[in-house]
């Protein structure tokens, strides 16, 4: 088994010091090798994060586009099936599908010079996008 913790990065849609949105990649909290239950071999795991407030499953139809908006709350968005894209005010467009996730954290975004605020997003292709949304407490760490 590897002696060095793996590096896992997640996409983070947040606001910069100027109040405009940016896309960054952030590492998950430090992972340690540990058992997760009796009789289960150890795995690399980060500490449980207590900030989850609620979760839901959304299905977005083919052709759906959200338009420029802020996230209604801090939330993890994890595609289960289908593909989609998210674009932030810095011009970064990220495409995601199953096995990827992003932290929507642009609740304080300000309008840019063209009036765009937060991020835009949309479904890619002719299949619906199914995502799990995990809403977080407003003041929790990422």
N, CA, C and O atoms as CSV, one atom per row, in Angstrom:
chain,resi,resn,atom,element,x,y,z
A,1,UNK,N,N,0.838,-1.178,0.000
A,1,UNK,CA,C,0.000,0.000,0.000
A,1,UNK,C,C,0.888,1.247,0.000
A,1,UNK,O,O,1.958,1.244,0.608
A,2,UNK,N,N,0.451,2.307,-0.675
A,2,UNK,CA,C,1.239,3.538,-0.765
A,2,UNK,C,C,1.439,4.163,0.612
A,2,UNK,O,O,0.530,4.169,1.442
A,3,UNK,N,N,2.653,4.693,0.846
A,3,UNK,CA,C,2.962,5.318,2.131
A,3,UNK,C,C,2.655,6.816,2.127
A,3,UNK,O,O,2.614,7.444,3.185
A,4,UNK,N,N,2.444,7.380,0.957
A,4,UNK,CA,C,2.168,8.813,0.831
A,4,UNK,C,C,0.704,9.021,0.470
A,4,UNK,O,O,0.171,8.370,-0.428
A,5,UNK,N,N,0.071,9.931,1.180
A,5,UNK,CA,C,-1.346,10.210,0.917
A,5,UNK,C,C,-1.532,10.696,-0.515
A,5,UNK,O,O,-0.733,11.493,-1.006
A,6,UNK,N,N,-2.576,10.227,-1.186
A,6,UNK,CA,C,-2.841,10.715,-2.537
A,6,UNK,C,C,-3.297,12.176,-2.490
A,6,UNK,O,O,-3.858,12.634,-1.494
A,7,UNK,N,N,-3.048,12.886,-3.570
A,7,UNK,CA,C,-3.537,14.251,-3.701
A,7,UNK,C,C,-4.837,14.214,-4.487
A,7,UNK,O,O,-4.878,13.712,-5.610
A,8,UNK,N,N,-5.884,14.738,-3.899
A,8,UNK,CA,C,-7.181,14.802,-4.563
A,8,UNK,C,C,-7.570,16.269,-4.643
A,8,UNK,O,O,-7.660,16.949,-3.621
A,9,UNK,N,N,-7.802,16.757,-5.860
A,9,UNK,CA,C,-8.209,18.142,-6.052
A,9,UNK,C,C,-9.644,18.196,-6.540
A,9,UNK,O,O,-10.093,17.343,-7.305
A,10,UNK,N,N,-10.349,19.212,-6.082
A,10,UNK,CA,C,-11.727,19.431,-6.505
A,10,UNK,C,C,-11.858,20.830,-7.087
A,10,UNK,O,O,-11.085,21.724,-6.742
A,11,UNK,N,N,-12.813,21.019,-7.952
A,11,UNK,CA,C,-13.059,22.312,-8.587
A,11,UNK,C,C,-13.795,23.209,-7.601
A,11,UNK,O,O,-14.762,22.784,-6.970
A,12,UNK,N,N,-13.337,24.446,-7.470
A,12,UNK,CA,C,-13.915,25.394,-6.527
A,12,UNK,C,C,-14.329,26.654,-7.288
A,12,UNK,O,O,-13.472,27.375,-7.798
A,13,UNK,N,N,-15.623,26.924,-7.368
A,13,UNK,CA,C,-16.158,28.147,-7.955
A,13,UNK,C,C,-16.386,29.107,-6.802
A,13,UNK,O,O,-17.273,28.890,-5.976
A,14,UNK,N,N,-15.585,30.173,-6.740
A,14,UNK,CA,C,-15.644,31.091,-5.610
A,14,UNK,C,C,-15.495,32.526,-6.093
A,14,UNK,O,O,-15.434,32.771,-7.298
A,15,UNK,N,N,-15.437,33.469,-5.172
A,15,UNK,CA,C,-15.238,34.864,-5.540
A,15,UNK,C,C,-13.849,35.302,-5.112
A,15,UNK,O,O,-13.350,34.903,-4.060
A,16,UNK,N,N,-13.228,36.135,-5.953
A,16,UNK,CA,C,-11.933,36.702,-5.644
A,16,UNK,C,C,-12.094,37.959,-4.807
A,16,UNK,O,O,-13.215,38.345,-4.477
A,17,UNK,N,N,-10.982,38.606,-4.458
A,17,UNK,CA,C,-11.025,39.825,-3.643
A,17,UNK,C,C,-11.857,40.945,-4.273
A,17,UNK,O,O,-12.380,41.806,-3.565
A,18,UNK,N,N,-11.980,40.932,-5.614
A,18,UNK,CA,C,-12.753,41.969,-6.294
A,18,UNK,C,C,-14.247,41.648,-6.368
A,18,UNK,O,O,-15.020,42.427,-6.925
A,19,UNK,N,N,-14.660,40.489,-5.802
A,19,UNK,CA,C,-16.063,40.114,-5.811
A,19,UNK,C,C,-16.510,39.396,-7.068
A,19,UNK,O,O,-17.679,39.023,-7.173
A,20,UNK,N,N,-15.610,39.189,-8.035
A,20,UNK,CA,C,-15.947,38.478,-9.263
A,20,UNK,C,C,-15.574,37.009,-9.110
A,20,UNK,O,O,-14.675,36.667,-8.341
A,21,UNK,N,N,-16.263,36.148,-9.839
A,21,UNK,CA,C,-16.038,34.721,-9.660
A,21,UNK,C,C,-14.802,34.232,-10.399
A,21,UNK,O,O,-14.418,34.754,-11.445
A,22,UNK,N,N,-14.194,33.203,-9.806
A,22,UNK,CA,C,-13.026,32.544,-10.365
A,22,UNK,C,C,-13.194,31.039,-10.175
A,22,UNK,O,O,-13.910,30.586,-9.282
A,23,UNK,N,N,-12.525,30.282,-11.027
A,23,UNK,CA,C,-12.486,28.831,-10.887
A,23,UNK,C,C,-11.076,28.443,-10.474
A,23,UNK,O,O,-10.104,28.818,-11.130
A,24,UNK,N,N,-10.965,27.690,-9.381
A,24,UNK,CA,C,-9.666,27.199,-8.929
A,24,UNK,C,C,-9.789,25.706,-8.658
A,24,UNK,O,O,-10.889,25.156,-8.620
A,25,UNK,N,N,-8.665,25.075,-8.476
A,25,UNK,CA,C,-8.640,23.679,-8.025
A,25,UNK,C,C,-8.058,23.687,-6.625
A,25,UNK,O,O,-6.985,24.243,-6.390
A,26,UNK,N,N,-8.769,23.070,-5.701
A,26,UNK,CA,C,-8.349,23.060,-4.303
A,26,UNK,C,C,-8.201,21.634,-3.819
A,26,UNK,O,O,-9.026,20.779,-4.138
A,27,UNK,N,N,-7.139,21.366,-3.040
A,27,UNK,CA,C,-6.986,20.010,-2.504
A,27,UNK,C,C,-8.004,19.757,-1.392
A,27,UNK,O,O,-8.379,20.671,-0.656
A,28,UNK,N,N,-8.445,18.499,-1.282
A,28,UNK,CA,C,-9.309,18.134,-0.161
A,28,UNK,C,C,-8.453,18.180,1.095
A,28,UNK,O,O,-7.226,18.140,1.001
A,29,UNK,N,N,-9.077,18.264,2.282
A,29,UNK,CA,C,-8.280,18.278,3.518
A,29,UNK,C,C,-7.369,17.055,3.586
A,29,UNK,O,O,-7.623,16.043,2.933
A,30,UNK,N,N,-6.307,17.159,4.380
A,30,UNK,CA,C,-5.307,16.108,4.487
A,30,UNK,C,C,-5.941,14.742,4.717
A,30,UNK,O,O,-6.856,14.589,5.527
A,31,UNK,N,N,-5.439,13.766,3.995
A,31,UNK,CA,C,-5.944,12.400,4.107
A,31,UNK,C,C,-4.961,11.562,4.912
A,31,UNK,O,O,-3.747,11.716,4.783
A,32,UNK,N,N,-5.497,10.677,5.744
A,32,UNK,CA,C,-4.665,9.747,6.504
A,32,UNK,C,C,-5.169,8.330,6.258
A,32,UNK,O,O,-6.339,8.118,5.938
A,33,UNK,N,N,-4.268,7.369,6.411
A,33,UNK,CA,C,-4.629,5.968,6.240
A,33,UNK,C,C,-5.289,5.502,7.525
A,33,UNK,O,O,-4.705,5.616,8.602
A,34,UNK,N,N,-6.511,4.975,7.418
A,34,UNK,CA,C,-7.222,4.537,8.621
A,34,UNK,C,C,-8.325,3.548,8.260
A,34,UNK,O,O,-8.803,3.529,7.125
A,35,UNK,N,N,-8.726,2.726,9.232
A,35,UNK,CA,C,-9.875,1.844,8.997
A,35,UNK,C,C,-11.154,2.669,9.062
A,35,UNK,O,O,-11.222,3.675,9.768
A,36,UNK,N,N,-12.157,2.235,8.324
A,36,UNK,CA,C,-13.446,2.941,8.339
A,36,UNK,C,C,-14.535,2.119,9.009
A,36,UNK,O,O,-15.675,2.568,9.122
A,37,UNK,N,N,-14.194,0.937,9.447
A,37,UNK,CA,C,-15.148,0.094,10.139
A,37,UNK,C,C,-14.501,-1.224,10.508
A,37,UNK,O,O,-13.468,-1.588,9.947
A,38,UNK,N,N,-15.100,-1.949,11.450
A,38,UNK,CA,C,-14.544,-3.236,11.886
A,38,UNK,C,C,-14.412,-4.207,10.713
A,38,UNK,O,O,-15.354,-4.409,9.946
A,39,UNK,N,N,-13.234,-4.800,10.590
A,39,UNK,CA,C,-13.007,-5.815,9.565
A,39,UNK,C,C,-12.823,-5.265,8.163
A,39,UNK,O,O,-12.697,-6.045,7.220
A,40,UNK,N,N,-12.803,-3.945,7.991
A,40,UNK,CA,C,-12.617,-3.339,6.672
A,40,UNK,C,C,-11.174,-2.850,6.581
A,40,UNK,O,O,-10.705,-2.144,7.474
A,41,UNK,N,N,-10.469,-3.213,5.520
A,41,UNK,CA,C,-9.074,-2.767,5.397
A,41,UNK,C,C,-8.989,-1.237,5.414
A,41,UNK,O,O,-9.929,-0.568,4.985
A,42,UNK,N,N,-7.871,-0.671,5.906
A,42,UNK,CA,C,-7.724,0.785,5.951
A,42,UNK,C,C,-7.725,1.399,4.552
A,42,UNK,O,O,-7.354,0.760,3.568
A,43,UNK,N,N,-8.151,2.647,4.501
A,43,UNK,CA,C,-8.172,3.425,3.259
A,43,UNK,C,C,-7.632,4.825,3.552
A,43,UNK,O,O,-7.534,5.230,4.711
A,44,UNK,N,N,-7.287,5.555,2.502
A,44,UNK,CA,C,-6.952,6.970,2.647
A,44,UNK,C,C,-8.255,7.737,2.781
A,44,UNK,O,O,-9.144,7.590,1.942
A,45,UNK,N,N,-8.386,8.563,3.833
A,45,UNK,CA,C,-9.634,9.305,4.060
A,45,UNK,C,C,-9.341,10.655,4.696
A,45,UNK,O,O,-8.420,10.790,5.501
A,46,UNK,N,N,-10.131,11.642,4.327
A,46,UNK,CA,C,-10.073,12.929,5.033
A,46,UNK,C,C,-11.027,12.837,6.219
A,46,UNK,O,O,-11.872,11.944,6.277
A,47,UNK,N,N,-10.887,13.758,7.156
A,47,UNK,CA,C,-11.791,13.775,8.304
A,47,UNK,C,C,-13.207,14.100,7.842
A,47,UNK,O,O,-13.388,14.869,6.898
A,48,UNK,N,N,-14.213,13.520,8.500
A,48,UNK,CA,C,-15.599,13.868,8.159
A,48,UNK,C,C,-15.826,15.369,8.368
A,48,UNK,O,O,-15.337,15.958,9.332
A,49,UNK,N,N,-16.572,15.966,7.450
A,49,UNK,CA,C,-16.869,17.391,7.522
A,49,UNK,C,C,-18.311,17.568,7.998
A,49,UNK,O,O,-19.230,17.067,7.349
A,50,UNK,N,N,-18.529,18.253,9.089
A,50,UNK,CA,C,-19.864,18.325,9.703
A,50,UNK,C,C,-20.800,19.371,9.111
A,50,UNK,O,O,-21.905,19.552,9.623
A,51,UNK,N,N,-20.397,20.065,8.050
A,51,UNK,CA,C,-21.188,21.205,7.609
A,51,UNK,C,C,-22.365,20.884,6.688
A,51,UNK,O,O,-23.096,21.803,6.319
A,52,UNK,N,N,-22.581,19.635,6.304
A,52,UNK,CA,C,-23.688,19.326,5.404
A,52,UNK,C,C,-25.026,19.685,6.053
A,52,UNK,O,O,-25.307,19.280,7.182
A,53,UNK,N,N,-25.838,20.441,5.334
A,53,UNK,CA,C,-27.136,20.881,5.834
A,53,UNK,C,C,-28.269,20.049,5.237
A,53,UNK,O,O,-29.211,19.685,5.941
A,54,UNK,N,N,-28.179,19.751,3.951
A,54,UNK,CA,C,-29.196,18.949,3.287
A,54,UNK,C,C,-28.623,18.449,1.966
A,54,UNK,O,O,-27.570,18.907,1.522
A,55,UNK,N,N,-29.323,17.509,1.346
A,55,UNK,CA,C,-28.919,17.054,0.024
A,55,UNK,C,C,-30.161,16.774,-0.801
A,55,UNK,O,O,-31.240,16.517,-0.265
A,56,UNK,N,N,-29.989,16.827,-2.126
A,56,UNK,CA,C,-31.081,16.495,-3.040
A,56,UNK,C,C,-30.485,16.045,-4.372
A,56,UNK,O,O,-29.307,16.268,-4.651
A,57,UNK,N,N,-31.317,15.414,-5.175
A,57,UNK,CA,C,-30.942,14.977,-6.519
A,57,UNK,C,C,-31.697,15.852,-7.510
A,57,UNK,O,O,-32.910,16.027,-7.393
A,58,UNK,N,N,-30.983,16.398,-8.480
A,58,UNK,CA,C,-31.604,17.218,-9.531
A,58,UNK,C,C,-31.380,16.540,-10.869
A,58,UNK,O,O,-30.326,15.947,-11.100
A,59,UNK,N,N,-32.370,16.624,-11.755
A,59,UNK,CA,C,-32.211,16.177,-13.137
A,59,UNK,C,C,-32.449,17.374,-14.044
A,59,UNK,O,O,-33.529,17.964,-14.038
A,60,UNK,N,N,-31.440,17.726,-14.818
A,60,UNK,CA,C,-31.513,18.851,-15.750
A,60,UNK,C,C,-31.661,18.291,-17.149
A,60,UNK,O,O,-30.862,17.446,-17.551
A,61,UNK,N,N,-32.665,18.736,-17.917
A,61,UNK,CA,C,-32.906,18.174,-19.241
A,61,UNK,C,C,-31.859,18.607,-20.265
A,61,UNK,O,O,-31.188,19.621,-20.078
A,62,UNK,N,N,-31.720,17.838,-21.349
A,62,UNK,CA,C,-30.810,18.246,-22.423
A,62,UNK,C,C,-31.168,19.670,-22.874
A,62,UNK,O,O,-32.342,20.028,-22.972
A,63,UNK,N,N,-30.143,20.462,-23.141
A,63,UNK,CA,C,-30.371,21.836,-23.592
A,63,UNK,C,C,-30.547,22.837,-22.460
A,63,UNK,O,O,-30.577,24.042,-22.713
A,64,UNK,N,N,-30.666,22.371,-21.211
A,64,UNK,CA,C,-30.858,23.293,-20.088
A,64,UNK,C,C,-29.644,24.194,-19.950
A,64,UNK,O,O,-28.504,23.746,-20.076
A,65,UNK,N,N,-29.904,25.474,-19.690
A,65,UNK,CA,C,-28.839,26.439,-19.408
A,65,UNK,C,C,-29.328,27.341,-18.287
A,65,UNK,O,O,-30.447,27.852,-18.341
A,66,UNK,N,N,-28.499,27.540,-17.277
A,66,UNK,CA,C,-28.912,28.285,-16.091
A,66,UNK,C,C,-28.875,29.787,-16.223
A,66,UNK,O,O,-29.589,30.477,-15.496
A,67,UNK,N,N,-28.060,30.330,-17.136
A,67,UNK,CA,C,-27.867,31.769,-17.193
A,67,UNK,C,C,-26.992,32.214,-16.027
A,67,UNK,O,O,-26.725,31.433,-15.114
A,68,UNK,N,N,-26.555,33.444,-16.057
A,68,UNK,CA,C,-25.650,33.956,-15.025
A,68,UNK,C,C,-26.402,34.135,-13.723
A,68,UNK,O,O,-27.429,34.812,-13.672
A,69,UNK,N,N,-25.881,33.522,-12.669
A,69,UNK,CA,C,-26.527,33.568,-11.352
A,69,UNK,C,C,-25.516,33.170,-10.280
A,69,UNK,O,O,-24.464,32.613,-10.590
A,70,UNK,N,N,-25.833,33.454,-9.033
A,70,UNK,CA,C,-25.026,33.007,-7.898
A,70,UNK,C,C,-25.621,31.708,-7.363
A,70,UNK,O,O,-26.812,31.451,-7.536
A,71,UNK,N,N,-24.802,30.900,-6.721
A,71,UNK,CA,C,-25.339,29.737,-6.023
A,71,UNK,C,C,-26.256,30.223,-4.902
A,71,UNK,O,O,-25.950,31.223,-4.252
A,72,UNK,N,N,-27.368,29.540,-4.664
A,72,UNK,CA,C,-28.285,29.968,-3.599
A,72,UNK,C,C,-27.706,29.752,-2.205
A,72,UNK,O,O,-28.131,30.396,-1.246
A,73,UNK,N,N,-26.736,28.846,-2.092
A,73,UNK,CA,C,-26.014,28.596,-0.843
A,73,UNK,C,C,-24.724,27.887,-1.225
A,73,UNK,O,O,-24.579,27.432,-2.360
A,74,UNK,N,N,-23.775,27.788,-0.278
A,74,UNK,CA,C,-22.575,26.988,-0.540
A,74,UNK,C,C,-23.040,25.560,-0.758
A,74,UNK,O,O,-23.815,25.028,0.037
A,75,UNK,N,N,-22.570,24.931,-1.839
A,75,UNK,CA,C,-23.046,23.577,-2.124
A,75,UNK,C,C,-22.047,22.811,-2.967
A,75,UNK,O,O,-21.398,23.359,-3.858
A,76,UNK,N,N,-21.943,21.519,-2.659
A,76,UNK,CA,C,-21.202,20.588,-3.506
A,76,UNK,C,C,-22.137,20.114,-4.604
A,76,UNK,O,O,-23.294,19.784,-4.342
A,77,UNK,N,N,-21.639,20.080,-5.835
A,77,UNK,CA,C,-22.409,19.588,-6.976
A,77,UNK,C,C,-21.625,18.416,-7.559
A,77,UNK,O,O,-20.485,18.574,-7.996
A,78,UNK,N,N,-22.255,17.227,-7.559
A,78,UNK,CA,C,-21.580,16.007,-7.994
A,78,UNK,C,C,-22.397,15.315,-9.083
A,78,UNK,O,O,-23.442,14.733,-8.795
A,79,UNK,N,N,-21.925,15.375,-10.344
A,79,UNK,CA,C,-22.638,14.683,-11.418
A,79,UNK,C,C,-22.672,13.170,-11.190
A,79,UNK,O,O,-21.659,12.548,-10.872
A,80,UNK,N,N,-23.858,12.604,-11.362
A,80,UNK,CA,C,-24.052,11.156,-11.256
A,80,UNK,C,C,-24.086,10.540,-12.650
A,80,UNK,O,O,-23.502,9.482,-12.883
A,81,UNK,N,N,-24.773,11.207,-13.575
A,81,UNK,CA,C,-24.787,10.781,-14.976
A,81,UNK,C,C,-24.964,12.018,-15.846
A,81,UNK,O,O,-25.505,13.032,-15.405
A,82,UNK,N,N,-24.500,11.918,-17.091
A,82,UNK,CA,C,-24.547,13.057,-17.997
A,82,UNK,C,C,-23.333,13.955,-17.796
A,82,UNK,O,O,-22.465,13.679,-16.968
A,83,UNK,N,N,-23.291,15.044,-18.579
A,83,UNK,CA,C,-22.178,15.991,-18.502
A,83,UNK,C,C,-22.731,17.404,-18.487
A,83,UNK,O,O,-23.829,17.663,-18.981
A,84,UNK,N,N,-21.948,18.322,-17.908
A,84,UNK,CA,C,-22.325,19.722,-17.922
A,84,UNK,C,C,-21.101,20.600,-17.846
A,84,UNK,O,O,-19.986,20.113,-17.662
A,85,UNK,N,N,-21.311,21.901,-17.988
A,85,UNK,CA,C,-20.230,22.870,-17.912
A,85,UNK,C,C,-20.614,23.984,-16.947
A,85,UNK,O,O,-21.792,24.269,-16.731
A,86,UNK,N,N,-19.584,24.607,-16.371
A,86,UNK,CA,C,-19.745,25.779,-15.508
A,86,UNK,C,C,-18.712,26.799,-15.966
A,86,UNK,O,O,-17.538,26.468,-16.130
A,87,UNK,N,N,-19.149,28.047,-16.174
A,87,UNK,CA,C,-18.238,29.125,-16.565
A,87,UNK,C,C,-18.304,30.233,-15.519
A,87,UNK,O,O,-19.388,30.654,-15.115
A,88,UNK,N,N,-17.133,30.702,-15.085
A,88,UNK,CA,C,-17.062,31.783,-14.107
A,88,UNK,C,C,-16.689,33.088,-14.801
A,88,UNK,O,O,-16.316,33.096,-15.974
A,89,UNK,N,N,-16.794,34.176,-14.069
A,89,UNK,CA,C,-16.563,35.501,-14.636
A,89,UNK,C,C,-15.135,35.702,-15.125
A,89,UNK,O,O,-14.883,36.612,-15.915
A,90,UNK,N,N,-14.198,34.877,-14.677
A,90,UNK,CA,C,-12.820,34.989,-15.152
A,90,UNK,C,C,-12.636,34.332,-16.516
A,90,UNK,O,O,-11.524,34.294,-17.043
A,91,UNK,N,N,-13.735,33.807,-17.097
A,91,UNK,CA,C,-13.685,33.200,-18.425
A,91,UNK,C,C,-13.335,31.732,-18.434
A,91,UNK,O,O,-13.254,31.135,-19.508
A,92,UNK,N,N,-13.125,31.121,-17.273
A,92,UNK,CA,C,-12.798,29.691,-17.216
A,92,UNK,C,C,-14.086,28.888,-17.354
A,92,UNK,O,O,-15.032,29.067,-16.588
A,93,UNK,N,N,-14.105,28.000,-18.345
A,93,UNK,CA,C,-15.244,27.096,-18.551
A,93,UNK,C,C,-14.742,25.687,-18.260
A,93,UNK,O,O,-13.795,25.215,-18.888
A,94,UNK,N,N,-15.389,25.014,-17.294
A,94,UNK,CA,C,-14.995,23.690,-16.870
A,94,UNK,C,C,-16.113,22.715,-17.203
A,94,UNK,O,O,-17.271,22.949,-16.858
A,95,UNK,N,N,-15.766,21.619,-17.875
A,95,UNK,CA,C,-16.740,20.573,-18.172
A,95,UNK,C,C,-16.552,19.452,-17.166
A,95,UNK,O,O,-15.426,19.094,-16.821
A,96,UNK,N,N,-17.676,18.896,-16.694
A,96,UNK,CA,C,-17.636,17.856,-15.669
A,96,UNK,C,C,-18.625,16.745,-15.990
A,96,UNK,O,O,-19.619,16.939,-16.688
A,97,UNK,N,N,-18.314,15.586,-15.456
A,97,UNK,CA,C,-19.195,14.437,-15.579
A,97,UNK,C,C,-19.053,13.570,-14.344
A,97,UNK,O,O,-18.464,13.997,-13.351
A,98,UNK,N,N,-19.590,12.348,-14.392
A,98,UNK,CA,C,-19.517,11.449,-13.236
A,98,UNK,C,C,-18.087,11.279,-12.743
A,98,UNK,O,O,-17.151,11.159,-13.534
A,99,UNK,N,N,-17.935,11.271,-11.428
A,99,UNK,CA,C,-16.622,11.127,-10.820
A,99,UNK,C,C,-15.946,12.454,-10.555
A,99,UNK,O,O,-14.850,12.489,-9.995
A,100,UNK,N,N,-16.579,13.547,-10.946
A,100,UNK,CA,C,-16.031,14.878,-10.696
A,100,UNK,C,C,-17.006,15.631,-9.797
A,100,UNK,O,O,-18.172,15.254,-9.681
A,101,UNK,N,N,-16.528,16.687,-9.167
A,101,UNK,CA,C,-17.375,17.474,-8.269
A,101,UNK,C,C,-16.856,18.891,-8.237
A,101,UNK,O,O,-15.688,19.143,-8.530
A,102,UNK,N,N,-17.730,19.816,-7.880
A,102,UNK,CA,C,-17.235,21.172,-7.631
A,102,UNK,C,C,-17.978,21.776,-6.454
A,102,UNK,O,O,-19.123,21.434,-6.160
A,103,UNK,N,N,-17.275,22.695,-5.786
A,103,UNK,CA,C,-17.845,23.425,-4.672
A,103,UNK,C,C,-18.352,24.752,-5.201
A,103,UNK,O,O,-17.561,25.614,-5.585
A,104,UNK,N,N,-19.676,24.924,-5.224
A,104,UNK,CA,C,-20.291,26.187,-5.637
A,104,UNK,C,C,-20.285,27.131,-4.447
A,104,UNK,O,O,-21.031,26.938,-3.488
A,105,UNK,N,N,-19.440,28.152,-4.513
A,105,UNK,CA,C,-19.172,28.992,-3.350
A,105,UNK,C,C,-19.164,30.463,-3.752
A,105,UNK,O,O,-18.405,31.257,-3.196
A,106,UNK,N,N,-20.012,30.829,-4.724
A,106,UNK,CA,C,-20.012,32.205,-5.230
A,106,UNK,C,C,-21.218,33.008,-4.743
A,106,UNK,O,O,-21.730,33.861,-5.468
A,107,UNK,N,N,-21.665,32.742,-3.539
A,107,UNK,CA,C,-22.863,33.395,-3.000
A,107,UNK,C,C,-22.699,34.899,-2.841
A,107,UNK,O,O,-23.695,35.620,-2.778
A,108,UNK,N,N,-21.460,35.390,-2.774
A,108,UNK,CA,C,-21.214,36.825,-2.601
A,108,UNK,C,C,-20.714,37.497,-3.874
A,108,UNK,O,O,-20.188,38.608,-3.811
A,109,UNK,N,N,-20.866,36.850,-5.028
A,109,UNK,CA,C,-20.351,37.408,-6.279
A,109,UNK,C,C,-21.016,38.747,-6.595
A,109,UNK,O,O,-22.182,38.977,-6.275
A,110,UNK,N,N,-20.241,39.614,-7.230
A,110,UNK,CA,C,-20.720,40.922,-7.670
A,110,UNK,C,C,-20.839,40.941,-9.185
A,110,UNK,O,O,-20.178,40.148,-9.856
A,111,UNK,N,N,-21.661,41.818,-9.742
A,111,UNK,CA,C,-21.749,41.923,-11.211
A,111,UNK,C,C,-20.428,42.422,-11.797
A,111,UNK,O,O,-19.750,43.257,-11.200
A,112,UNK,N,N,-20.069,41.895,-12.983
A,112,UNK,CA,C,-18.889,42.407,-13.667
A,112,UNK,C,C,-19.300,43.583,-14.556
A,112,UNK,O,O,-20.442,44.038,-14.492
A,113,UNK,N,N,-18.397,44.064,-15.366
A,113,UNK,CA,C,-18.663,45.259,-16.178
A,113,UNK,C,C,-19.753,45.033,-17.230
A,113,UNK,O,O,-20.309,45.997,-17.757
A,114,UNK,N,N,-20.059,43.779,-17.536
A,114,UNK,CA,C,-21.126,43.489,-18.509
A,114,UNK,C,C,-22.436,43.080,-17.846
A,114,UNK,O,O,-23.416,42.774,-18.525
A,115,UNK,N,N,-22.445,43.077,-16.500
A,115,UNK,CA,C,-23.661,42.712,-15.766
A,115,UNK,C,C,-23.762,41.241,-15.416
A,115,UNK,O,O,-24.716,40.829,-14.755
A,116,UNK,N,N,-22.791,40.435,-15.847
A,116,UNK,CA,C,-22.818,39.012,-15.486
A,116,UNK,C,C,-22.505,38.882,-14.010
A,116,UNK,O,O,-21.665,39.609,-13.481
A,117,UNK,N,N,-23.178,37.959,-13.346
A,117,UNK,CA,C,-22.937,37.757,-11.917
A,117,UNK,C,C,-22.799,36.264,-11.633
A,117,UNK,O,O,-23.564,35.456,-12.159
A,118,UNK,N,N,-21.830,35.901,-10.809
A,118,UNK,CA,C,-21.678,34.506,-10.416
A,118,UNK,C,C,-21.122,33.635,-11.521
A,118,UNK,O,O,-19.978,33.796,-11.945
A,119,UNK,N,N,-21.938,32.721,-11.975
A,119,UNK,CA,C,-21.511,31.756,-12.992
A,119,UNK,C,C,-22.678,31.415,-13.908
A,119,UNK,O,O,-23.835,31.674,-13.577
A,120,UNK,N,N,-22.369,30.841,-15.048
A,120,UNK,CA,C,-23.357,30.294,-15.970
A,120,UNK,C,C,-23.078,28.797,-16.037
A,120,UNK,O,O,-21.953,28.365,-15.783
A,121,UNK,N,N,-24.075,28.012,-16.372
A,121,UNK,CA,C,-23.889,26.563,-16.462
A,121,UNK,C,C,-24.900,25.985,-17.425
A,121,UNK,O,O,-25.940,26.590,-17.687
A,122,UNK,N,N,-24.591,24.795,-17.959
A,122,UNK,CA,C,-25.509,24.162,-18.889
A,122,UNK,C,C,-25.186,22.701,-19.108
A,122,UNK,O,O,-24.083,22.238,-18.817
A,123,UNK,N,N,-26.163,21.988,-19.623
A,123,UNK,CA,C,-26.039,20.559,-19.909
A,123,UNK,C,C,-25.338,20.374,-21.255
A,123,UNK,O,O,-25.616,21.101,-22.208
A,124,UNK,N,N,-24.436,19.404,-21.328
A,124,UNK,CA,C,-23.729,19.058,-22.557
A,124,UNK,C,C,-24.385,17.815,-23.157
A,124,UNK,O,O,-24.655,16.848,-22.444
A,125,UNK,N,N,-24.636,17.841,-24.448
A,125,UNK,CA,C,-25.110,16.659,-25.154
A,125,UNK,C,C,-26.615,16.465,-25.098
A,125,UNK,O,O,-27.367,17.354,-24.697
A,126,UNK,N,N,-27.030,15.273,-25.513
A,126,UNK,CA,C,-28.465,14.993,-25.643
A,126,UNK,C,C,-29.008,14.110,-24.526
A,126,UNK,O,O,-30.103,13.560,-24.647
A,127,UNK,N,N,-28.250,13.969,-23.437
A,127,UNK,CA,C,-28.697,13.196,-22.284
A,127,UNK,C,C,-28.945,14.135,-21.109
A,127,UNK,O,O,-28.252,15.143,-20.974
A,128,UNK,N,N,-29.923,13.821,-20.257
A,128,UNK,CA,C,-30.119,14.645,-19.057
A,128,UNK,C,C,-28.887,14.565,-18.151
A,128,UNK,O,O,-28.113,13.609,-18.213
A,129,UNK,N,N,-28.728,15.567,-17.327
A,129,UNK,CA,C,-27.680,15.578,-16.319
A,129,UNK,C,C,-28.343,15.300,-14.976
A,129,UNK,O,O,-29.300,15.978,-14.602
A,130,UNK,N,N,-27.840,14.308,-14.253
A,130,UNK,CA,C,-28.320,14.026,-12.905
A,130,UNK,C,C,-27.194,14.392,-11.954
A,130,UNK,O,O,-26.078,13.887,-12.080
A,131,UNK,N,N,-27.486,15.274,-10.999
A,131,UNK,CA,C,-26.474,15.709,-10.032
A,131,UNK,C,C,-27.001,15.544,-8.619
A,131,UNK,O,O,-28.201,15.648,-8.363
A,132,UNK,N,N,-26.064,15.282,-7.701
A,132,UNK,CA,C,-26.389,15.324,-6.280
A,132,UNK,C,C,-25.904,16.671,-5.772
A,132,UNK,O,O,-24.758,17.057,-5.998
A,133,UNK,N,N,-26.789,17.382,-5.083
A,133,UNK,CA,C,-26.468,18.676,-4.489
A,133,UNK,C,C,-26.414,18.488,-2.978
A,133,UNK,O,O,-27.384,18.029,-2.375
A,134,UNK,N,N,-25.288,18.839,-2.364
A,134,UNK,CA,C,-25.157,18.788,-0.911
A,134,UNK,C,C,-24.974,20.224,-0.436
A,134,UNK,O,O,-23.911,20.816,-0.617
A,135,UNK,N,N,-26.013,20.774,0.169
A,135,UNK,CA,C,-25.948,22.148,0.667
A,135,UNK,C,C,-25.195,22.177,1.990
A,135,UNK,O,O,-25.334,21.286,2.828
A,136,UNK,N,N,-24.391,23.231,2.154
A,136,UNK,CA,C,-23.532,23.371,3.327
A,136,UNK,C,C,-23.976,24.543,4.188
A,136,UNK,O,O,-24.650,25.460,3.719
A,137,UNK,N,N,-23.585,24.495,5.451
A,137,UNK,CA,C,-23.791,25.652,6.314
A,137,UNK,C,C,-23.013,26.818,5.716
A,137,UNK,O,O,-21.920,26.625,5.183
A,138,UNK,N,N,-23.557,28.005,5.798
A,138,UNK,CA,C,-22.976,29.178,5.159
A,138,UNK,C,C,-21.556,29.506,5.611
A,138,UNK,O,O,-20.772,30.021,4.814
A,139,UNK,N,N,-21.210,29.231,6.839
A,139,UNK,CA,C,-19.918,29.668,7.349
A,139,UNK,C,C,-18.961,28.519,7.606
A,139,UNK,O,O,-18.016,28.656,8.383
A,140,UNK,N,N,-19.200,27.386,6.957
A,140,UNK,CA,C,-18.334,26.235,7.160
A,140,UNK,C,C,-17.105,26.343,6.263
A,140,UNK,O,O,-17.146,27.022,5.237
A,141,UNK,N,N,-16.010,25.676,6.642
A,141,UNK,CA,C,-14.845,25.637,5.753
A,141,UNK,C,C,-15.138,24.738,4.564
A,141,UNK,O,O,-16.030,23.893,4.631
A,142,UNK,N,N,-14.400,24.909,3.478
A,142,UNK,CA,C,-14.604,24.076,2.282
A,142,UNK,C,C,-14.150,22.669,2.526
A,142,UNK,O,O,-14.245,21.826,1.634
